[in-house]
């Protein structure tokens, strides 16, 4: 009888812990449906999807992501079914950006995606889910390469697909012969691992996923048969989109092999990432309950890709900067913040900072920062000449989103974000853009022209932000962070220069081809000549000076090692440990 009472009590506790509302429980499957101006097709696709999943007795949610549609397609989904949520982007960013937004908001044990234009029968989702649930395949994809597949595409469309897949097979080693069919099912842990490193906003998103999955040893991938039927809406994939996808494929290739843009070191490439697989914690309540919490939820420990140990440093005009991939720096800073729940500052070094580096106290302001990164090729050039190997130039415009995405992926909730800087209205517009694109929780904004910062900082602390972006421009923002450090909240405080103006639409980024060549400064120089001309002209002399200092210092170090005696107690054990062992040994 005692055991029966104990069992009854345990069952009661379990029932109490489990939400009674089925919509608040973790569903078996989340399906992301990205769409842009599909007209009536999206309602037909989502209706058919809901009916198929209900008939299969699958607990599910559907996240329909409106990527800035200008028709009324989003309104057609209102009150369609209780399992359907509509997420809206304020402007069109691309299919990849919409999928990332949907994946970040998914709660299912498995996560699927399907195109909205109706060419794929939603019943395939059920079939692919059952294959994934069998346990052997963490990734199941629709593939025209499967002999059982049937395609009703036009000959031109088939030729474009075959050409792109041939190009992919030449450029990349991936575990899928057909990466682009818009129907896939993943284990949620797979999405949690890959999502923080995905960067493509358009149709190359699928290719980028398979490239990263291969490098992280995620698999095997099951290529399932698919029947492609006539579309209910016109396709957004035409010759122009195909050419853009090809260009984006070359961008992925460049990030992978030329710029370390994915932050994957040799250990990760060898498959060590799988040992730190991440499971996104799921809330018992709704996501909205977490977003509206007046107190910041505890974070808890964050699984790390590498070591929390600081990397070696190199001097850049008298400031020591870590020789590490900037994306690894993001992981390290977030892990540090999560473990200690204490204020951490991240400062960006770029040409404006280098031009002003001799100002009194500026080097000290940079040295007081917890983390530094190279926000521009000027810093990277000097650092490479000083002996850096892993360091790369990544602007805050690209690194800021990385902080947001990794935070969301690691802790399963949107970061609470504050923005300070710019003229009145700029920071609020920037926060609105971050909400639309990354789903952050906006908690505070303030312009950058206050005479008395103490009441502003008091109000900021009351909002309990996770991340505070400071966009005051260099060198002011470095001095500002140092001056007000003790009054800042326990958050990640990140300087971001002119990023708020770009987010709010007050400025426009350079064309993609210039960004790939790290020549964004040339665009700014040409389009805003009056404001930037002096900065970049001085920058040429500054980079030359820093380069001479770096080369001279390394030459003196090497000369000193050559002149050092090869035996004797005075030098043994005094060498500098590097990638080749102790300097002076084995020469």
C-alpha positions, 0 to 999 in steps of 0.5 A: 500500500505504501508503494501505491501511495508513493507511485500515486504521489509521483504521478501527481507531481509529474502531472503537476510539472507538465503543462495542462494546456497541450499548446504549452507542451513541447511538441513532437514536431515544429514545421517552419513555412517561410513565405514571401508574397505567395498569395492564396498558396500559403493558406492551402499549403498550411491547411493541408499540412495541419490536416496531414499532421493531425491525421498522423496523430503527431503533436506539432506546431507550425511557424509560418514566417512572413518574410516582408510580404506586401500582399495579404497572405499573412492575414489569410493565416490568422485563426487558421488553426491553434497550432499555427503561429505567424512570425513577421519580418518587417522587410524582406531579408530572404528565405534563409533569414526567414528559416533562421527566425523560424528555427530559433522560435521552434520548440519541437523535438524534431524541426522541419521546413517546407516551401509555401508554394505548394509543389511538395505534398505536406504528407512527405513531412510525416514520412520523413519524420517517421524515418528520423524517429527510427533513430539512425538518421538525424537529417532527412531531406527530399531529394530529386536524386532518389530514383523513386522521385518524380518531378513535374518541373519544366526542362529549364528548371531541371537544367538549372537544378542539375547545373547547380548540383553539379557545381556543388559536387565540384566545390564541396564535399557534402552528404547530399546530392540535392541540397535545394528541395524545400522539404527537410526534417532535422533533430532539434539538436542538429539545428541547435549545433548548426544554427549559430554558424549559418549566415546565408539569407537567401537560397544558398542557406540549404547548401550552407547547412550541408557544408557545416553539417559535413564539417561537424560530422553530423549525419548520416543524411537520408535522401528520401524520395519526393513527388514535385507537383504543379505549384499553387503559386509562382516560384521565386526561383528564376534565372536571376535567383539561380545566379544569385545562389551560385554567387552565394555558393562561392561566398560560402566557399570563401568563408570556408577556405579563405577567411575562416568566416565560420570559426571552425578550427582544425579540431572542429573540422576533425569532428570534435564539435559533436562531443559538445552537442547542444540541447536547447532547453525548452520552457514549460510556459509559452515563449511570450511569458519569458519575453515579458518577464520583468526579471532576467531569467538565469542562464546557467552554464553554456556548452563550449566549443573550445577552451575558456582559456584566453588565447595568445595576443599580438600587439597592434600599436601598443594594444594587445589583441587576442589572436583568435577567430572572432566567432570563437571570441563570441563563444568565449565571451558568452560562456564567460558571461553565462558562467559568471553572470557578471559584466563583460565588455567587448570593444571593437578596434578599427581604423578610427580607433587606430588613428586616435590610439595616441590620445591620452588614456585610449590604450588603457581604455582598450586594455581595460576591456575584457574582449577585443576584436578586429573590426576592419582590415587595418587591424587585421593587417597589422596583427598578421604582420605582428605574428597573428594566425587565427585573427580575422577582420569581422565588422560588428555589423556581422559579429553583432548578429552572431552574439544574438544568434548564439545566445538564443541558440545556447539558452533557448530564449531571446536575449534582452537587448538594450541599444545606446547611441546615435541621434534621437530615434536611431537606437529605437529604430535599430532595436525595431530592426533587431526584433524583426530580424532576430526576434530579440526582446527590446528592453531599453534605448537611448540616444547618444547625446546626454549630458548627464549619463547617471540617470540614463544608466540607472534606468538601464540597470532596472531593465536587466538586459543581457546585451547592451550595444553602445554605438557612440563612435570611436574613440568616444565609446571606448572612453565611455565604457571605461568611465561608466563601467561600474554603473553599467548592468551585469550584461555583455556590453558591446561597442558597435560604432555606426551599426545602429544607423545601418540597422535603422536604415539611416545608412546603407551597407556596401554591395555584397561583392565589396563585403566579400573582398573586405572593401566596405571602407572603400564604399563608405569612402566613395559614398560619404566622402566629406565625413570619411575622407580624412579618416581613411587618408590618415588611416593609410599612414596609420597602417603603414606606421603600425606595419613597420612597428610590427615587422621591426618588432618581429625582426628584433625578436628573431634576431635575438633568438638567433643570437641566443646561446644554444646551451647553458643554464641561462636560456633553458626553459626561457623560450616562448611557447608557440605553434612550433614548440619552444622558440630556439629549440630544435633549430 
